């Protein structure tokens, strides 16, 4: 029987399978009913897909891999990244995808279909995740719809399409139908087109006598609808060339078994066709030779058939073992990929925890100072609120007594203004606010200048005194300290290289009369060369990079302490920090450099700055107003007769 095999697949997918079948003695015929063409997409759409962040990417076929790679390469783009994994329906697509991305790929271990893919653990919890499906036009939508039902945000790109060929190109030749007994169909669409063509051309009987190899139930259902018996349909483990060859080899073994069955014994020759031999012994010898020859032929035929069966059985067994090893390797690869993904996720989580812990510790260092400032601000606001309540109470009291004595009301109002000015000066340290309140008090008393002339004079004196008080520029001081802190890394370290004093040889005169001078010069040179003591204790040692960083850190810490002292109005801490900074710069840095001298000059000027609010806590005008009010309250009320 003929060993012809018809491959009904896309032309780009036939070459590896055809080579493997040719090596095993099959006569291969290739026939495609569709052309695979690319679906055009603009660069902006591809760039958006390639740069987006995806939780998972699913590639449905090798054609989807090839055409998507061509589209990306045409616009110099790379494959999008997937947080979980890349997923395929089967190992054939995974092999094509692995050659392009060099990343871990996950596919079902048993059934290579959409249902098995959707049963993977990584595709169960996909709520609010972004998934990309790379597929062909008019393909199945089961994966897309299921992921959407599970809450995922799915994007689909149809990268290729199957275009049916014209009727003339789709017909099978007579040579093909006479030599082919095995047909391989891997696509449901190609199977439907082939069945339709066979029915139109009257080749249904030929199709029912052929053995069909399919990779899935979906393709088998199309063939069964064309009246092809289930016994003539054989399943391959997948659409990969190795699995298809293994299925064809099993069919080949079965067909050879049927061919090599012994034929029924031939009927004995008609004795009447032969003449009676003249000798009985000669006839016996002829019969014996014929029997022996027949036994030899039968033995050789049976032995050849048995050897062929053994060879096919061994080859089929080897193919099955190879398939099992491949499945084991695929499962191990999936486990390794899963372990790598979990390990990477664990490392990322640990790094994030360490970064968050470092940020928390850094923020804690600054939060304590902020909390103290907020507490102090809250106390000041509480005091001011209490003062405002007291002022409101006194104002109410003054309004009640206004009818009795208007000038007493003026005195109370002025007293409250002066008291508030004293408190603002002591608490806020703001001479401007205190000066405004004193001016308001003076304006109130000016309504009756005769009664409050003495108090007004003292009030004007207090106003002049408050106006002469200096304003503290604490913000400017902090900015200056921050500027100095930024200049520390650029300052020059004092050089520690020491060189001996140049020795000048004493010139000895050749005159005999100068013997005393010559002797003195020789003794001096001898003493200088004999013993030399040089003091270098006051010079610092040469600083290496680590020591320089440590010195910079000490200086920056002192300047930060000075800034905190300014915020808390701690004059003692402010002076200590500036003195220590001045000492470190003067001791370890080159004071001959202009930038070092500038820093020292600024530190010296800052040491003279006072950050304490040494403002007066009481005013003479306030005491005079208090005595005036007390006198009015204790004085008897005059009644008119």
C-alpha positions as CSV (number, residue, x, y, z in Angstrom):
1,X,0.0,0.0,0.0
2,X,1.2,3.6,-0.7
3,X,3.0,5.5,2.1
4,X,1.6,8.9,0.9
5,X,0.7,11.5,3.5
6,X,-1.3,14.6,2.7
7,X,-0.5,17.6,5.0
8,X,-3.4,20.1,5.0
9,X,-1.7,23.0,6.8
10,X,-0.4,26.5,6.0
11,X,2.6,26.3,3.7
12,X,4.9,28.1,6.3
13,X,4.2,25.3,8.8
14,X,4.8,22.3,6.6
15,X,8.6,22.2,6.1
16,X,9.7,20.8,9.5
17,X,7.0,18.2,9.5
18,X,7.7,17.2,5.9
19,X,11.4,16.7,6.6
20,X,10.7,14.5,9.5
21,X,8.2,12.4,7.6
22,X,10.6,12.1,4.6
23,X,13.3,10.7,6.9
24,X,10.9,8.0,7.9
25,X,10.1,6.8,4.4
26,X,6.8,8.7,3.9
27,X,5.8,10.3,0.5
28,X,4.7,13.7,1.6
29,X,2.1,15.9,-0.3
30,X,1.5,19.4,1.0
31,X,-1.8,21.2,0.3
32,X,-3.2,24.4,1.9
33,X,-6.7,25.7,1.4
34,X,-6.0,29.1,3.0
35,X,-3.3,31.9,2.8
36,X,-2.1,33.4,6.0
37,X,-1.9,37.2,5.7
38,X,-1.0,39.9,8.2
39,X,-3.7,42.3,9.5
40,X,-2.2,45.9,9.3
41,X,-1.9,48.0,12.5
42,X,-0.5,51.5,12.9
43,X,2.6,52.3,14.8
44,X,0.8,54.2,17.6
45,X,-1.4,51.2,18.5
46,X,1.7,48.8,18.5
47,X,3.7,51.3,20.5
48,X,0.9,51.6,23.1
49,X,0.7,47.8,23.4
50,X,4.5,47.3,23.6
51,X,4.9,50.0,26.3
52,X,1.9,49.1,28.5
53,X,2.2,47.2,31.8
54,X,0.5,43.8,31.5
55,X,-0.2,41.2,34.2
56,X,-0.3,38.4,31.6
57,X,0.1,37.9,27.8
58,X,-1.5,35.1,25.9
59,X,-0.4,34.0,22.4
60,X,-2.8,31.6,20.7
61,X,-0.8,30.2,17.8
62,X,2.7,30.1,16.1
63,X,1.3,32.4,13.4
64,X,0.3,34.9,16.0
65,X,3.9,34.8,17.3
66,X,5.5,35.3,13.8
67,X,3.2,38.0,12.5
68,X,3.3,40.0,15.8
69,X,7.2,39.8,15.8
70,X,7.2,41.1,12.2
71,X,5.0,44.0,13.1
72,X,7.1,45.0,16.1
73,X,10.3,44.6,14.1
74,X,9.0,46.8,11.3
75,X,8.6,49.7,13.8
76,X,11.7,48.8,15.9
77,X,9.7,47.9,18.9
78,X,10.2,45.1,21.5
79,X,7.8,42.6,23.0
80,X,5.6,43.9,25.8
81,X,6.5,42.8,29.3
82,X,4.3,40.5,31.5
83,X,4.3,40.6,35.3
84,X,3.2,37.0,35.7
85,X,4.1,35.0,32.6
86,X,3.6,34.6,28.9
87,X,1.0,31.9,28.2
88,X,0.3,29.7,25.2
89,X,-2.3,27.0,24.4
90,X,0.3,24.4,23.6
91,X,4.0,23.6,23.3
92,X,4.1,24.4,19.5
93,X,3.3,28.0,20.1
94,X,5.6,28.1,23.2
95,X,8.5,26.9,21.0
96,X,7.9,29.6,18.5
97,X,7.5,32.3,21.2
98,X,10.5,31.1,23.1
99,X,12.7,31.8,20.1
100,X,11.6,35.5,20.1
101,X,11.4,36.6,23.8
102,X,13.8,34.3,25.7
103,X,11.5,34.3,28.7
104,X,9.6,31.7,30.7
105,X,6.4,30.5,29.1
106,X,3.5,28.6,30.6
107,X,1.1,26.2,28.9
108,X,-1.2,23.4,30.0
109,X,0.5,20.1,30.8
110,X,-2.1,17.8,29.4
111,X,-4.8,19.0,27.0
112,X,-3.7,21.8,24.7
113,X,-6.9,23.8,24.3
114,X,-8.6,26.9,25.7
115,X,-10.3,25.0,28.5
116,X,-7.0,23.6,29.8
117,X,-5.4,27.1,29.6
118,X,-8.2,28.7,31.5
119,X,-7.8,26.0,34.2
120,X,-4.3,27.2,35.1
121,X,-3.9,28.7,38.6
122,X,-2.5,31.9,37.3
123,X,-5.7,32.6,35.3
124,X,-8.1,32.2,38.2
125,X,-7.6,35.4,40.3
126,X,-7.4,38.1,37.7
127,X,-9.7,40.8,39.2
128,X,-8.7,44.3,37.8
129,X,-5.7,42.8,36.0
130,X,-4.6,43.9,32.5
131,X,-4.3,41.0,30.0
132,X,-3.2,41.0,26.3
133,X,-4.4,38.3,23.9
134,X,-2.5,38.0,20.5
135,X,-4.7,36.0,18.1
136,X,-5.9,35.7,14.6
137,X,-9.0,37.3,13.0
138,X,-12.3,35.5,13.6
139,X,-10.7,33.2,16.2
140,X,-12.3,31.7,19.3
141,X,-13.3,34.2,22.0
142,X,-13.6,31.8,24.9
143,X,-10.4,32.9,26.6
144,X,-11.3,36.6,26.2
145,X,-14.9,36.2,27.5
146,X,-13.9,34.0,30.4
147,X,-11.2,36.4,31.6
148,X,-13.6,39.3,31.3
149,X,-16.1,37.3,33.4
150,X,-13.4,36.9,36.1
151,X,-12.9,40.7,36.3
152,X,-9.9,41.2,34.1
153,X,-9.4,44.1,31.7
154,X,-8.6,42.3,28.4
155,X,-7.1,43.8,25.2
156,X,-7.2,41.8,22.0
157,X,-5.0,42.4,18.9
158,X,-5.9,40.4,15.7
159,X,-2.5,40.2,14.0
160,X,-3.2,37.8,11.1
161,X,-6.1,36.4,9.1
162,X,-6.8,33.2,7.0
163,X,-7.9,34.0,3.5
164,X,-9.5,31.0,1.6
165,X,-7.8,30.2,-1.8
166,X,-9.7,30.2,-5.0
167,X,-11.5,27.1,-6.2
168,X,-8.8,26.2,-8.7
169,X,-6.0,26.4,-6.2
170,X,-7.9,24.4,-3.6
171,X,-8.6,21.3,-5.8
172,X,-6.6,18.1,-5.2
173,X,-4.9,16.4,-8.1
174,X,-5.6,12.8,-9.2
175,X,-2.0,11.8,-8.3
176,X,-2.6,13.0,-4.8
177,X,-5.8,11.0,-4.3
178,X,-4.4,7.8,-5.7
179,X,-1.2,7.8,-3.6
180,X,-2.4,9.2,-0.3
181,X,-4.0,7.1,2.4
182,X,-3.2,9.4,5.4
183,X,-4.3,13.0,5.9
184,X,-3.0,15.4,8.5
185,X,-5.4,18.4,9.4
186,X,-4.5,20.7,12.3
187,X,-7.0,23.6,11.8
188,X,-10.8,23.5,12.2
189,X,-11.2,26.0,9.4
190,X,-9.0,24.0,6.9
191,X,-11.0,20.9,7.8
192,X,-14.3,22.6,7.0
193,X,-13.0,23.9,3.7
194,X,-11.5,20.5,2.8
195,X,-14.7,18.6,3.6
196,X,-16.7,21.1,1.5
197,X,-14.3,20.7,-1.5
198,X,-14.3,16.8,-1.2
199,X,-18.1,16.8,-1.3
200,X,-18.2,19.1,-4.3
201,X,-15.6,17.0,-6.2
202,X,-17.1,13.6,-5.4
203,X,-14.2,12.4,-3.3
204,X,-16.2,11.5,-0.2
205,X,-15.5,7.8,-0.7
206,X,-11.8,8.4,-0.9
207,X,-11.9,10.5,2.3
208,X,-13.8,7.8,4.2
209,X,-11.1,5.3,3.3
210,X,-8.2,7.5,4.4
211,X,-6.7,7.7,7.9
212,X,-7.0,11.2,9.4
213,X,-4.6,12.6,12.1
214,X,-6.0,15.6,14.1
215,X,-4.6,17.4,17.3
216,X,-8.0,18.1,19.0
217,X,-11.6,17.2,19.3
218,X,-12.7,20.4,17.5
219,X,-11.1,19.3,14.3
220,X,-12.4,15.7,14.8
221,X,-16.0,16.9,15.1
222,X,-15.7,18.5,11.6
223,X,-14.5,15.2,10.1
224,X,-17.2,13.2,11.8
225,X,-19.8,15.6,10.3
226,X,-18.4,14.6,6.9
227,X,-19.3,10.9,7.5
228,X,-15.7,9.8,8.3
229,X,-15.8,6.9,10.8
230,X,-14.4,7.4,14.2
231,X,-12.0,4.5,13.7
232,X,-10.4,6.3,10.8
233,X,-9.7,9.4,13.0
234,X,-6.5,9.3,15.1
235,X,-5.4,11.9,17.7
236,X,-2.0,13.4,18.1
237,X,-0.8,14.7,21.5
238,X,-0.4,18.2,20.0
239,X,0.1,20.0,16.7
240,X,3.9,19.9,17.1
241,X,5.7,17.9,14.3
242,X,7.1,15.3,16.8
243,X,3.6,14.4,18.0
244,X,2.1,14.3,14.5
245,X,4.9,12.0,13.3
246,X,4.3,9.7,16.3
247,X,0.6,9.4,15.4
248,X,1.4,8.7,11.7
249,X,3.9,6.0,12.8
250,X,1.3,4.2,14.8
251,X,-1.1,4.2,11.8
252,X,1.7,2.9,9.6
253,X,2.3,0.0,12.0
254,X,-1.4,-0.9,12.1
255,X,-1.7,-0.8,8.3
256,X,1.4,-3.1,7.8
257,X,0.0,-5.6,10.2
258,X,-3.2,-5.8,8.1
259,X,-1.1,-6.1,4.9
260,X,1.1,-8.9,6.2
261,X,-1.6,-11.3,7.4
262,X,-1.0,-14.7,5.8
263,X,-3.2,-15.5,2.8
264,X,-5.4,-18.6,2.8
265,X,-3.8,-21.7,1.5
266,X,-4.0,-22.2,-2.2
267,X,-6.1,-24.9,-3.6
268,X,-4.1,-28.1,-4.7
269,X,-3.2,-28.4,-8.3
270,X,-5.4,-30.4,-10.5
271,X,-3.8,-33.7,-10.7
272,X,-5.2,-34.2,-14.2
273,X,-3.0,-31.4,-15.5
274,X,0.1,-33.5,-14.8
275,X,1.0,-36.8,-16.3
276,X,1.7,-39.7,-14.1
277,X,5.4,-39.9,-13.6
278,X,6.9,-43.0,-14.8
279,X,8.6,-43.5,-11.4
280,X,7.0,-43.3,-7.9
281,X,10.3,-42.3,-6.3
282,X,10.8,-39.3,-8.6
283,X,7.3,-38.1,-7.8
284,X,8.0,-38.3,-4.0
285,X,11.2,-36.4,-4.3
286,X,9.4,-33.6,-6.3
287,X,6.6,-33.3,-3.7
288,X,9.2,-33.2,-0.9
289,X,11.2,-30.4,-2.6
290,X,8.0,-28.4,-3.3
291,X,7.0,-28.6,0.4
292,X,10.4,-27.6,1.6
293,X,10.5,-24.6,-0.8
294,X,7.1,-23.6,0.4
295,X,8.1,-23.7,4.0
296,X,11.2,-21.6,3.3
297,X,9.2,-18.9,1.6
298,X,6.6,-18.8,4.3
299,X,9.3,-18.7,7.0
300,X,11.2,-15.9,5.3
301,X,7.9,-13.9,4.8
302,X,6.8,-14.4,8.4
303,X,10.3,-13.5,9.7
304,X,10.4,-10.4,7.6
305,X,7.0,-9.4,8.8
306,X,7.9,-10.1,12.4
307,X,11.1,-8.0,12.2
308,X,9.2,-5.1,10.6
309,X,6.6,-5.3,13.4
310,X,9.3,-5.3,16.0
311,X,11.1,-2.3,14.4
312,X,7.8,-0.3,14.2
313,X,6.9,-1.3,17.8
314,X,10.4,-0.2,19.0
315,X,10.1,3.1,17.1
316,X,6.6,3.7,18.4
317,X,7.8,3.0,22.0
318,X,10.7,5.3,21.5
319,X,8.4,8.0,20.3
320,X,6.1,7.5,23.3
321,X,9.1,7.7,25.7
322,X,10.3,10.8,23.9
323,X,6.8,12.3,24.3
324,X,6.8,11.4,28.0
325,X,10.3,12.9,28.5
326,X,9.2,16.1,26.7
327,X,6.1,16.3,28.9
328,X,8.2,15.8,32.0
329,X,10.6,18.5,30.8
330,X,7.7,20.9,30.1
331,X,6.3,20.3,33.5
332,X,9.8,20.9,35.1
333,X,10.2,24.0,33.1
334,X,6.8,25.3,34.3
335,X,7.7,24.5,37.9
336,X,11.0,26.3,37.5
337,X,9.3,29.3,35.9
338,X,6.7,29.3,38.7
339,X,9.5,29.1,41.4
340,X,11.5,31.9,39.7
341,X,8.4,34.1,39.6
342,X,7.6,33.5,43.2
343,X,11.3,34.1,44.2
344,X,11.4,37.3,42.2
345,X,8.1,38.5,43.8
346,X,9.5,37.6,47.3
347,X,12.7,39.5,46.6
348,X,10.8,42.5,45.3
349,X,8.6,42.5,48.4
350,X,11.6,42.3,50.6
351,X,13.3,45.2,48.9
352,X,10.1,47.3,49.1
353,X,9.9,46.5,52.8
354,X,13.5,47.6,53.4
355,X,13.0,50.8,51.5
356,X,9.8,51.6,53.4
357,X,11.5,50.9,56.7
358,X,14.4,53.2,55.7
359,X,11.9,55.9,54.8
360,X,10.0,55.4,58.0
361,X,13.2,55.7,60.1
362,X,14.2,58.9,58.2
363,X,10.8,60.4,58.7
364,X,10.8,59.6,62.4
365,X,13.9,61.7,62.9
366,X,12.2,64.8,61.6
367,X,8.7,64.0,63.0
368,X,9.8,64.5,66.7
369,X,10.9,68.1,66.0
370,X,7.7,68.8,64.1
371,X,5.6,67.4,67.0
372,X,7.4,69.6,69.5
373,X,6.8,72.6,67.3
374,X,3.1,71.7,66.9
375,X,2.8,71.3,70.7
376,X,4.4,74.6,71.4
377,X,2.2,76.3,68.8
378,X,-0.9,74.7,70.4
379,X,0.1,76.0,73.8
380,X,0.6,79.5,72.4
381,X,-2.8,79.4,70.6
382,X,-4.4,78.2,73.8
383,X,-2.9,81.1,75.7
384,X,-4.0,83.5,73.0
385,X,-7.5,82.1,73.0
386,X,-7.6,82.4,76.8
387,X,-6.4,86.0,76.5
388,X,-9.0,86.7,73.8
389,X,-11.7,85.2,76.1
390,X,-10.4,87.4,79.0
391,X,-10.4,90.4,76.7
392,X,-13.9,89.7,75.7
393,X,-15.0,89.4,79.3
394,X,-13.3,92.6,80.2
395,X,-14.8,94.3,77.2
396,X,-18.2,93.2,78.3
397,X,-17.5,94.6,81.8
398,X,-16.3,97.9,80.4
399,X,-19.4,98.2,78.2
400,X,-21.6,97.7,81.3
401,X,-19.8,100.5,83.1
402,X,-19.5,102.8,80.1
403,X,-22.6,104.6,81.0
404,X,-21.2,105.5,84.5
405,X,-17.8,106.7,83.4
406,X,-16.7,107.0,79.8
407,X,-13.1,107.8,80.6
408,X,-12.8,104.7,82.8
409,X,-13.9,102.7,79.8
410,X,-11.1,104.3,77.7
411,X,-8.6,103.5,80.4
412,X,-9.7,99.9,80.5
413,X,-9.5,99.6,76.7
414,X,-6.1,101.1,76.6
415,X,-4.9,98.9,79.5
416,X,-6.1,95.8,77.6
417,X,-4.2,97.0,74.5
418,X,-1.0,97.6,76.4
419,X,-1.4,94.2,78.2
420,X,-1.9,92.4,74.9
421,X,1.1,94.2,73.4
422,X,3.3,93.0,76.4
423,X,2.1,89.5,75.9
424,X,2.6,89.5,72.2
425,X,6.1,90.8,72.7
426,X,6.9,88.1,75.3
427,X,5.3,85.2,73.5
428,X,5.5,85.9,69.8
429,X,8.7,88.1,69.9
430,X,7.1,90.4,67.3
431,X,7.8,94.1,68.0
432,X,5.6,95.1,65.1
433,X,2.4,93.6,66.6
434,X,3.2,95.1,70.0
435,X,3.8,98.5,68.4
436,X,0.5,98.4,66.6
437,X,-1.4,97.6,69.9
438,X,0.4,100.4,71.8
439,X,-0.5,102.9,69.0
440,X,-4.2,101.8,69.3
441,X,-4.0,102.4,73.0
442,X,-2.5,105.9,72.5
443,X,-5.3,106.7,69.9
444,X,-8.0,105.7,72.5
445,X,-6.5,107.9,75.2
446,X,-6.2,110.8,72.8
447,X,-10.0,111.2,72.8
448,X,-9.6,112.8,76.3
449,X,-6.1,114.3,76.3
450,X,-6.5,116.3,79.5
451,X,-7.2,113.3,81.7
452,X,-4.5,111.0,80.2
453,X,-1.7,113.4,79.4
454,X,0.9,111.8,81.7
455,X,-0.1,108.3,80.6
456,X,0.0,109.3,77.0
457,X,3.5,110.7,77.4
458,X,4.7,107.5,78.9
459,X,2.9,105.5,76.2
460,X,4.7,107.5,73.5
461,X,8.0,106.8,75.3
462,X,7.2,103.1,75.4
463,X,6.3,103.2,71.6
464,X,9.6,104.7,70.8
465,X,11.4,102.1,72.9
466,X,9.5,99.2,71.2
467,X,10.2,100.7,67.8
468,X,13.9,100.7,68.6
469,X,14.0,97.0,69.3
470,X,15.6,94.8,66.6
471,X,13.7,92.3,64.5
472,X,15.1,88.8,64.6
473,X,15.6,87.3,61.1
474,X,15.4,83.6,62.1
475,X,14.5,82.5,58.6
476,X,17.5,84.2,57.1
477,X,19.7,82.6,59.7
478,X,18.4,79.1,58.8
479,X,18.9,79.8,55.1
480,X,22.5,80.9,55.7
481,X,23.2,77.7,57.7
482,X,21.7,75.5,54.9
483,X,23.9,77.3,52.4
484,X,27.0,76.6,54.5
485,X,26.0,72.9,54.8
486,X,25.9,72.6,51.0
487,X,29.4,74.1,50.7
488,X,31.1,71.6,53.1
489,X,31.9,68.9,50.4
490,X,33.6,71.5,48.2
491,X,36.0,72.9,50.8
492,X,39.7,72.1,50.4
493,X,41.5,70.0,53.1
494,X,44.7,71.4,54.6
495,X,47.8,70.0,52.9
496,X,50.0,67.8,55.2
497,X,53.1,67.5,53.0
498,X,56.3,68.6,54.8
499,X,59.6,69.1,53.3
500,X,62.8,69.7,54.9
501,X,64.5,73.0,54.9
502,X,66.8,73.5,52.1
503,X,70.3,73.2,53.3
504,X,72.8,75.4,51.9
505,X,76.3,74.3,52.2
506,X,78.7,76.6,53.9
507,X,81.2,78.0,51.6
508,X,84.7,77.5,53.0
509,X,87.3,80.2,52.1
510,X,90.6,79.1,50.7
511,X,92.4,82.0,52.5
512,X,94.5,80.9,55.4
513,X,93.6,84.0,57.3
514,X,89.9,82.9,57.4
515,X,90.5,79.7,59.3
516,X,88.4,80.8,62.3
517,X,85.4,81.5,60.0
518,X,85.9,78.2,58.1
519,X,86.1,76.2,61.4
520,X,82.8,77.8,62.6
521,X,81.0,77.0,59.3
522,X,82.2,73.4,59.3
523,X,81.0,72.9,62.9
524,X,77.7,74.5,62.2
525,X,77.1,72.2,59.2
526,X,78.2,69.2,61.2
527,X,75.7,70.0,64.0
528,X,72.9,70.6,61.6
529,X,73.4,67.3,59.9
530,X,74.0,65.3,63.1
531,X,70.7,66.0,64.9
532,X,67.4,67.5,63.5
533,X,64.2,67.8,65.5
534,X,61.2,68.9,63.7
535,X,57.8,69.4,65.3
536,X,54.8,68.4,63.2
537,X,52.4,67.5,66.0
538,X,50.3,70.6,65.2
539,X,49.6,69.4,61.6
540,X,46.7,66.9,61.0
541,X,47.3,63.6,59.4
542,X,46.5,63.0,55.8
543,X,42.8,62.2,55.5
544,X,41.6,59.4,53.3
545,X,38.2,59.3,51.5
546,X,36.4,57.6,54.4
547,X,37.8,60.1,57.0
548,X,36.9,63.0,54.7
549,X,33.3,61.8,54.5
550,X,33.2,61.4,58.3
551,X,34.5,64.9,58.7
552,X,31.9,66.2,56.3
553,X,29.2,64.4,58.3
554,X,30.3,65.9,61.6
555,X,30.2,69.4,60.1
556,X,26.8,68.8,58.5
557,X,25.5,67.5,61.8
558,X,26.7,70.5,63.7
559,X,25.1,72.9,61.2
560,X,21.8,70.9,61.5
561,X,22.0,71.2,65.3
562,X,22.4,75.0,64.8
563,X,19.3,75.1,62.6
564,X,17.3,73.2,65.3
565,X,18.6,75.5,67.9
566,X,17.3,78.5,65.9
567,X,13.9,76.9,65.6
568,X,13.7,76.2,69.4
569,X,15.4,79.6,70.3
570,X,18.2,77.7,72.2
571,X,21.0,80.2,72.3
572,X,23.4,78.0,74.1
573,X,23.0,75.1,71.7
574,X,23.3,77.5,68.8
575,X,26.6,78.9,70.1
576,X,28.1,75.5,70.8
577,X,27.2,74.1,67.4
578,X,28.7,77.2,65.6
579,X,31.9,77.1,67.8
580,X,32.4,73.4,67.0
581,X,31.9,74.0,63.3
582,X,34.4,76.8,63.3
583,X,36.9,74.7,65.2
584,X,36.6,71.8,62.7
585,X,37.0,74.0,59.7
586,X,39.9,75.9,61.1
587,X,41.7,72.7,62.1
588,X,41.2,70.5,59.1
589,X,40.6,72.7,56.1
590,X,43.0,75.0,54.2
591,X,42.4,78.4,55.7
592,X,44.4,80.0,52.9
593,X,41.6,79.3,50.4
594,X,39.1,82.0,49.7
595,X,36.0,79.7,50.1
596,X,37.2,78.4,53.5
597,X,37.9,82.0,54.6
598,X,34.4,83.0,53.5
599,X,32.8,80.1,55.5
600,X,34.8,81.1,58.6
601,X,33.8,84.7,58.2
602,X,30.1,83.7,58.0
603,X,30.4,81.4,61.0
604,X,32.0,84.3,63.0
605,X,29.2,86.6,62.1
606,X,26.6,84.1,63.0
607,X,28.2,83.6,66.5
608,X,27.3,87.2,67.2
609,X,23.7,86.7,66.3
610,X,21.2,86.5,69.2
611,X,18.2,84.2,68.7
612,X,16.6,84.8,72.1
613,X,13.7,87.1,72.4
614,X,15.0,89.2,75.3
615,X,12.1,91.6,75.1
616,X,10.7,93.5,78.1
617,X,7.9,91.6,79.9
618,X,6.3,94.8,81.3
619,X,5.8,98.4,80.4
620,X,5.6,101.5,82.6
621,X,2.5,102.7,80.8
622,X,0.8,99.4,81.7
623,X,1.5,100.0,85.4
624,X,0.3,103.6,85.2
625,X,-2.9,102.5,83.6
626,X,-3.4,99.7,86.2
627,X,-3.0,102.2,89.0
628,X,-5.3,104.7,87.3
629,X,-8.0,102.1,86.9
630,X,-7.6,100.9,90.5
631,X,-8.0,104.5,91.7
632,X,-11.2,104.9,89.7
633,X,-12.6,101.6,91.1
634,X,-11.9,102.5,94.7
635,X,-13.0,106.1,94.4
636,X,-16.5,106.7,95.7
637,X,-19.2,107.4,93.1
638,X,-20.2,111.0,93.0
639,X,-23.8,111.8,93.1
640,X,-25.4,115.1,92.1
641,X,-27.5,116.8,94.7
